[in-house]
């Protein structure tokens, strides 16, 4: 997983394998050390509701950022095939996007009608 923070945007880019892992109900995570603190970013595929949302939790010396993703969003992402845009939603002033890395994506491009 690759996560990019940019002004009011957070982009989560995952591999095709990670998408499969999420669709099976498993959490995907990445951790990085930041001097004496650390940050863990998770994608939780077991969210309720219709849209993605992000939560931030501070716990002692670790910061957790969790993208909650309902299963319908994962199905839509899978069904769209190879697509650079992925799925994007607004959470207040924040834009969240979930994408599959097209460089290593074996899924065919979505057919246009």
Buried (B, 14 or more C-beta within 10 A) or exposed (E): BEBEEEEEEBBBBBBBEBBEBBBEEBEBEBEEEEEEEBBBBBBBBEBEEEBBBBEEEEEEEEBBBBBBBBBEBBEEBBEBBBBEEBBEBEBEEEBBBBBBBBEEBEBEEEEEE
